[in-house]
Amino acid sequence: CYWDAEVSGQPASSVGEGLFTVTAKKALAYGGFDFNEIWQIDEGTSYPYLRNLPKPADVIVGTTGNDSVAGGMGTDSDPYLIANPSHLNNVRLVPHACFKLIADIDLGGQNWLPIGNKSTPFKGMFDGNGHVIENLYINRADDYTGLFGYTDGVVIESLGIEGANVQGGNYTGALVGYTKNTNITDVCVIEGANVQGGNYTGALVGCADNTNITDVCVKD
């Protein structure tokens, strides 16, 4: 089961996989679909439709989605590429996918909404690729506050967070508010991070449950 997460606004489901619009209009995204005899797709233009039925009029709804990310298919071997704040914000739309930064990103002091929460955690992979996210600002009373609010079963690596100013409730950290079953490696919070919150608050991570954290640092 697949759906267009951008058009529907539905980031997750108990079954299936949400896709960015640009990915949803590529045959490669649909594992197990027989595009030789059963399914048809107008590559880059339409969603899949059955060959033996008339082409539905709404099969081309939605934009091409070319601005959602800078490239990629969201897989381990071909992650979605993140090049600007808008791309980073779109990570929340497909929280099961794999992402990779290809540039430093300045969030400009806008009040950031954490990616992932207890009901819809981030469950993908995030490779900072040696880049830095600058000027992360969060001023919220919510629990599970950070660049990522809640993660489960993910890998976060090779990332710097510079000049973070984070105010949250319980489970607050610059990188992740609450993380479980996660591997965090080679991540550094640098240049005067200000992180404040309630119970379970830390400069990097608020609460780490069954999480492996290696080669990380917090520097003034």
NORKA-V381619 format. One record per residue. PHI is phi in whole degrees, 0 to 359 (999 if undefined). D_FIRST is the distance of its C-alpha to the first C-alpha in whole Angstrom. Layout:
BEGIN
phi->PHI d_first->D_FIRST
phi->PHI d_first->D_FIRST
END
This chain:
BEGIN
phi->999 d_first->0
phi->229 d_first->4
phi->210 d_first->7
phi->275 d_first->11
phi->292 d_first->12
phi->289 d_first->16
phi->290 d_first->16
phi->279 d_first->14
phi->73 d_first->16
phi->257 d_first->13
phi->281 d_first->13
phi->206 d_first->12
phi->208 d_first->10
phi->292 d_first->10
phi->223 d_first->7
phi->89 d_first->4
phi->216 d_first->6
phi->281 d_first->9
phi->229 d_first->11
phi->296 d_first->14
phi->304 d_first->15
phi->298 d_first->17
phi->283 d_first->14
phi->295 d_first->12
phi->252 d_first->14
phi->234 d_first->15
phi->301 d_first->14
phi->298 d_first->14
phi->285 d_first->11
phi->254 d_first->9
phi->297 d_first->10
phi->88 d_first->10
phi->278 d_first->11
phi->268 d_first->14
phi->272 d_first->16
phi->269 d_first->19
phi->234 d_first->19
phi->251 d_first->16
phi->253 d_first->14
phi->230 d_first->16
phi->214 d_first->16
phi->270 d_first->19
phi->311 d_first->19
phi->82 d_first->19
phi->237 d_first->19
phi->237 d_first->17
phi->278 d_first->13
phi->296 d_first->12
phi->215 d_first->14
phi->287 d_first->15
phi->295 d_first->18
phi->272 d_first->20
phi->236 d_first->20
phi->303 d_first->21
phi->294 d_first->19
phi->297 d_first->18
phi->295 d_first->21
phi->267 d_first->18
phi->287 d_first->16
phi->248 d_first->18
phi->295 d_first->18
phi->86 d_first->18
phi->279 d_first->21
phi->289 d_first->20
phi->73 d_first->20
phi->295 d_first->22
phi->264 d_first->24
phi->294 d_first->21
phi->217 d_first->22
phi->270 d_first->25
phi->152 d_first->23
phi->90 d_first->20
phi->241 d_first->17
phi->83 d_first->16
phi->259 d_first->17
phi->302 d_first->20
phi->276 d_first->21
phi->218 d_first->21
phi->293 d_first->20
phi->297 d_first->20
phi->261 d_first->24
phi->246 d_first->25
phi->236 d_first->29
phi->205 d_first->30
phi->301 d_first->29
phi->296 d_first->27
phi->301 d_first->24
phi->298 d_first->25
phi->297 d_first->24
phi->287 d_first->21
phi->305 d_first->20
phi->295 d_first->19
phi->285 d_first->16
phi->227 d_first->14
phi->289 d_first->16
phi->265 d_first->14
phi->272 d_first->15
phi->256 d_first->19
phi->227 d_first->21
phi->215 d_first->25
phi->287 d_first->28
phi->238 d_first->30
phi->198 d_first->33
phi->294 d_first->34
phi->233 d_first->33
phi->258 d_first->36
phi->280 d_first->34
phi->66 d_first->37
phi->76 d_first->38
phi->288 d_first->35
phi->289 d_first->34
phi->286 d_first->31
phi->267 d_first->28
phi->305 d_first->27
phi->275 d_first->23
phi->91 d_first->22
phi->221 d_first->23
phi->298 d_first->23
phi->279 d_first->20
phi->226 d_first->18
phi->289 d_first->20
phi->286 d_first->19
phi->235 d_first->18
phi->257 d_first->18
phi->228 d_first->21
phi->229 d_first->24
phi->256 d_first->27
phi->290 d_first->29
phi->58 d_first->31
phi->81 d_first->34
phi->266 d_first->34
phi->237 d_first->35
phi->258 d_first->34
phi->254 d_first->37
phi->57 d_first->38
phi->290 d_first->35
phi->234 d_first->36
phi->224 d_first->35
phi->227 d_first->37
phi->220 d_first->35
phi->265 d_first->36
phi->287 d_first->32
phi->286 d_first->32
phi->62 d_first->29
phi->237 d_first->31
phi->167 d_first->31
phi->307 d_first->29
phi->250 d_first->26
phi->280 d_first->27
phi->212 d_first->25
phi->234 d_first->23
phi->213 d_first->22
phi->71 d_first->21
phi->240 d_first->22
phi->237 d_first->25
phi->234 d_first->27
phi->211 d_first->30
phi->54 d_first->32
phi->223 d_first->33
phi->246 d_first->36
phi->237 d_first->36
phi->242 d_first->39
phi->68 d_first->41
phi->284 d_first->38
phi->228 d_first->40
phi->236 d_first->37
phi->233 d_first->38
phi->215 d_first->36
phi->267 d_first->36
phi->291 d_first->35
phi->60 d_first->33
phi->232 d_first->34
phi->204 d_first->34
phi->297 d_first->34
phi->274 d_first->31
phi->220 d_first->30
phi->285 d_first->31
phi->222 d_first->29
phi->227 d_first->27
phi->220 d_first->26
phi->52 d_first->25
phi->236 d_first->26
phi->247 d_first->28
phi->241 d_first->30
phi->216 d_first->33
phi->56 d_first->35
phi->237 d_first->35
phi->225 d_first->38
phi->261 d_first->38
phi->231 d_first->42
phi->59 d_first->44
phi->67 d_first->45
phi->296 d_first->42
phi->244 d_first->42
phi->236 d_first->40
phi->227 d_first->41
phi->189 d_first->39
phi->269 d_first->40
phi->296 d_first->39
phi->60 d_first->37
phi->236 d_first->38
phi->214 d_first->38
phi->297 d_first->39
phi->261 d_first->36
phi->228 d_first->34
phi->285 d_first->34
phi->223 d_first->33
phi->243 d_first->32
phi->252 d_first->31
phi->51 d_first->30
phi->238 d_first->30
phi->261 d_first->32
phi->241 d_first->34
phi->223 d_first->36
phi->52 d_first->38
phi->243 d_first->38
phi->206 d_first->41
phi->230 d_first->42
phi->233 d_first->45
phi->282 d_first->47
END
